[in-house]
């Protein structure tokens, strides 16, 4: 038993060292530091238990086991911090149960009863670990489910051990032999849990780097790669839900002048503010990101063209009203929007974005700070009714629509 505890102490110190280096490499992940402290504390506790006969019993029994269980509390806290959840006092239940139990006269002086109390504390700790590893936001990560099963199994293992000791009431020699086997099984389950936790951390790191690869560093919205991936998902969903897909192409008006007059820092602030405003209005089922420079795009599934028009105008009007300051100077910033609409069962990135770009060009020619909509389905109908007009040509002509736009307001259909 002493040999097993010594081996576990060396493993725990090794794991604590690895986790400490991981925390130094990534200071934004306090879970690494908490887990490192947990393994260090656990190693210290089991070292005191292994020193039975060398140090006073109060250090080896009462304090040593309490410290070992305190390490389990640190593991619970680490899982909660990993998901940015609030720490709860219940994480301290394992050492508290042990301290209260061992202070009872019929427990402190009886080895079998001490084993029962320790196993019950361990069962509570494993149960809390199973709850801590369960994601609060409902994320589905394979390693989480596997880790939760291991912790539930560990809780059942500890509770079963305590129940067996109660029912059998073994002699001191039998209890010590049995405890040795139980400690071995407990250690094996903990090792499995450590391996699965490593797998979980790898999955999280992979997801984090993937998020970085599809995110625009300045504005925090999707970059072009992220937009293309989101578009593919939206296009595939059209096979199950026969809707239309709208592309809203945004271009900040006179952005070069803003950079030249107020500086690139102000220009970056304008881009960031527009991204913040637009993202909050794009519905959950859509995608919004930065195409490059001062150009942004949103892909939104819709049932009716009026939804795309309303969304574009809401974003345009809200952005115009936001006061943007460069020092004490007010920065005038507006946006022109081109919208294209296609049925999702026949949509393509090139045509959808190309039509939106043509609509945006028309909005620029119309005086900027306005929205023009190109509806491919309605244009096709108009082309059929107007022989001699080539497929894909704007109907009516661009100049006619610009004049109509000035008469009718900010919304025009292409």
WOHUDA-V253873 format. One record per pair of residues at least 12 apart in sequence whose ideal C-beta (glycine too) atoms are under 7 Angstrom apart, sorted by the first residue. I is the first residue (numbers start at 1). J is the second residue. D is the distance in Angstrom with one decimal. If there is no record, write none. Layout:
<<I	J	D> <I	J	D>>
//
This chain:
<<1	179	7.0> <1	180	4.6> <1	183	6.5> <2	50	5.0> <4	183	5.8> <4	184	6.3> <4	187	6.9> <5	46	4.8> <5	49	6.0> <5	50	3.9> <6	50	5.7> <8	46	5.7> <8	187	5.7> <9	43	4.5> <9	46	5.3> <9	47	5.0> <12	39	4.4> <12	42	5.2> <12	43	3.8> <13	40	7.0> <13	43	5.1> <15	39	4.8> <15	194	6.7> <16	36	4.5> <16	39	3.9> <16	40	4.5> <16	43	7.0> <19	32	4.9> <19	35	5.0> <19	36	3.8> <19	39	6.9> <20	36	4.4> <23	36	6.4> <30	81	5.1> <31	78	4.4> <31	81	4.7> <31	82	4.0> <34	74	5.5> <34	77	5.3> <34	78	4.0> <34	81	5.9> <35	74	7.0> <35	75	6.3> <35	78	4.3> <37	74	5.3> <38	71	4.5> <38	74	3.0> <38	75	4.7> <38	78	6.4> <39	71	6.6> <41	67	5.9> <41	70	5.4> <41	71	4.1> <41	74	6.1> <42	68	5.4> <42	71	2.9> <44	67	5.7> <45	64	5.2> <45	65	6.6> <45	67	3.3> <45	68	3.0> <45	70	7.0> <45	71	6.2> <46	68	5.3> <48	60	5.6> <48	63	6.3> <48	64	3.1> <48	67	6.6> <49	64	4.2> <49	65	6.2> <49	68	6.7> <61	114	7.0> <62	102	5.4> <65	98	5.6> <65	118	5.9> <66	95	4.8> <66	98	5.4> <66	99	5.4> <69	94	4.1> <69	95	4.2> <69	98	5.4> <69	121	5.6> <69	125	6.5> <70	95	4.7> <72	94	5.1> <72	125	4.2> <73	91	4.6> <73	92	5.3> <73	94	6.0> <73	95	6.3> <75	129	6.3> <76	91	4.2> <76	128	5.1> <76	129	5.7> <76	132	4.9> <77	91	5.3> <79	129	6.9> <79	132	3.8> <79	133	5.3> <80	132	5.4> <83	135	6.3> <83	136	5.8> <85	136	5.7> <90	128	6.2> <91	128	6.4> <93	124	5.2> <93	128	6.7> <94	121	4.5> <94	122	6.8> <94	124	5.7> <94	125	3.8> <97	120	6.4> <97	121	4.1> <97	124	6.1> <98	117	6.2> <98	118	6.1> <98	121	4.6> <101	117	3.5> <102	114	6.2> <102	117	6.2> <111	172	5.7> <111	175	5.7> <111	176	7.0> <112	165	5.5> <112	169	6.9> <112	170	6.4> <112	175	4.6> <115	165	5.7> <115	175	6.3> <115	179	5.6> <116	162	4.7> <116	165	4.9> <116	166	6.1> <119	158	4.6> <119	161	4.6> <119	162	3.8> <120	162	5.1> <122	158	4.1> <123	155	4.8> <123	158	3.9> <123	159	4.2> <123	162	6.9> <126	151	5.1> <126	154	4.0> <126	155	3.7> <126	158	6.1> <127	155	4.6> <129	151	4.4> <130	148	5.0> <130	151	3.9> <130	152	5.0> <130	155	6.6> <133	147	5.0> <133	148	5.2> <133	151	6.5> <134	148	6.0> <141	200	6.5> <141	203	5.5> <143	196	5.5> <143	199	4.3> <143	200	3.8> <143	203	5.6> <144	200	6.2> <146	196	5.2> <147	193	6.3> <147	196	4.5> <147	197	6.2> <147	200	6.2> <150	189	6.2> <150	192	5.5> <150	193	4.9> <150	196	6.2> <151	193	6.6> <153	189	6.5> <154	189	4.8> <157	185	6.4> <157	186	6.9> <157	189	6.5> <161	182	5.1> <213	225	6.8> <214	226	3.1> <214	229	6.4> <216	289	6.6> <216	290	4.5> <218	268	6.0> <218	271	6.2> <218	272	6.5> <219	271	5.8> <219	272	5.3> <219	275	3.7> <219	290	5.6> <220	275	6.8> <221	275	4.9> <221	279	5.8> <221	288	5.7> <221	289	4.8> <221	290	5.7> <222	287	6.3> <222	288	6.7> <222	289	2.9> <223	289	6.1> <223	290	6.2> <224	291	5.8> <224	292	6.5> <226	289	5.6> <227	287	6.2> <227	289	4.3> <227	297	6.3> <228	349	6.9> <230	287	3.5> <230	299	6.6> <231	287	6.7> <231	299	5.4> <231	349	5.7> <234	287	6.6> <234	299	5.5> <234	301	6.2> <235	344	6.4> <235	347	5.4> <238	344	2.7> <238	345	5.0> <238	347	6.7> <239	345	6.7> <242	345	6.3> <243	301	4.8> <243	302	6.5> <243	303	5.9> <243	344	5.4> <244	302	5.2> <244	341	5.3> <244	342	6.6> <244	343	5.6> <244	344	6.3> <245	299	6.4> <245	301	5.8> <245	342	5.9> <245	344	4.6> <245	347	5.0> <245	352	6.8> <246	300	5.0> <246	302	5.1> <246	308	3.9> <246	339	6.0> <246	341	4.8> <247	297	6.1> <247	299	5.7> <247	340	5.0> <247	352	4.7> <247	353	5.9> <247	356	4.3> <248	297	6.6> <248	298	4.4> <248	300	6.8> <248	308	6.7> <248	311	6.7> <248	312	5.3> <248	337	6.0> <248	339	5.2> <249	297	5.1> <249	337	6.9> <249	338	4.5> <249	356	3.9> <249	357	6.0> <249	360	4.8> <250	278	6.8> <250	295	6.8> <250	296	4.3> <250	297	6.9> <250	335	5.3> <250	337	5.5> <251	294	6.2> <251	295	5.2> <251	335	6.8> <251	336	5.3> <251	360	5.7> <252	270	6.6> <252	274	6.4> <252	294	4.1> <252	333	6.4> <252	335	5.5> <253	334	4.6> <253	335	6.3> <253	336	5.7> <253	368	4.4> <253	369	6.1> <255	267	6.6> <255	294	4.0> <258	270	6.0> <258	331	6.2> <258	333	6.6> <262	326	4.1> <262	331	5.9> <266	326	4.3> <266	331	6.1> <269	324	6.9> <270	324	5.8> <270	331	6.6> <270	333	5.2> <271	294	6.6> <273	322	6.3> <273	324	6.2> <274	319	5.7> <274	335	6.6> <275	290	6.8> <275	296	6.8> <277	315	6.5> <277	318	5.4> <277	319	5.3> <277	322	6.6> <278	296	6.4> <278	298	6.8> <278	315	5.0> <281	311	6.3> <281	314	5.5> <281	315	5.3> <282	298	5.0> <282	300	6.5> <283	300	6.2> <285	301	5.6> <286	298	5.9> <286	299	5.8> <286	300	3.9> <286	301	6.7> <287	299	4.7> <301	344	6.7> <305	341	5.8> <305	373	6.6> <305	375	5.8> <308	339	5.2> <308	341	6.1> <308	373	6.6> <309	371	6.8> <309	373	6.0> <309	411	5.5> <312	337	4.6> <312	339	5.5> <312	371	4.4> <313	371	5.8> <313	410	6.6> <313	411	6.7> <316	335	5.6> <316	337	5.8> <316	371	6.0> <319	335	5.4> <320	334	5.6> <320	369	6.9> <334	368	6.3> <334	369	3.9> <336	360	6.1> <336	363	4.2> <336	364	5.4> <336	368	4.8> <336	369	6.4> <336	370	6.3> <337	360	6.9> <337	363	6.2> <337	371	4.3> <338	356	4.7> <338	357	6.3> <338	358	7.0> <338	359	3.2> <338	360	2.9> <338	363	5.6> <338	372	5.9> <339	356	6.3> <339	359	5.8> <339	371	6.4> <339	373	4.3> <339	374	6.7> <340	352	5.5> <340	355	3.5> <340	356	4.0> <340	359	5.9> <340	374	4.5> <340	376	6.7> <341	375	4.8> <341	376	6.5> <342	376	4.9> <343	377	6.7> <355	374	4.6> <355	376	6.1> <356	374	6.9> <358	374	6.2> <358	394	6.9> <359	372	4.6> <359	373	6.4> <359	374	4.2> <359	414	5.4> <362	398	5.5> <362	401	6.2> <362	402	6.6> <362	414	6.3> <365	398	7.0> <365	402	5.7> <366	402	4.6> <366	405	4.7> <370	405	6.6> <370	410	4.4> <371	410	5.7> <371	411	5.6> <372	405	6.8> <372	412	4.8> <372	414	5.9> <373	411	6.9> <373	412	6.9> <373	413	5.1> <373	414	6.4> <374	414	3.8> <375	413	6.1> <378	413	6.9> <379	395	5.6> <379	414	6.9> <382	395	4.3> <383	395	5.7> <394	414	5.3> <401	414	6.0>>
//
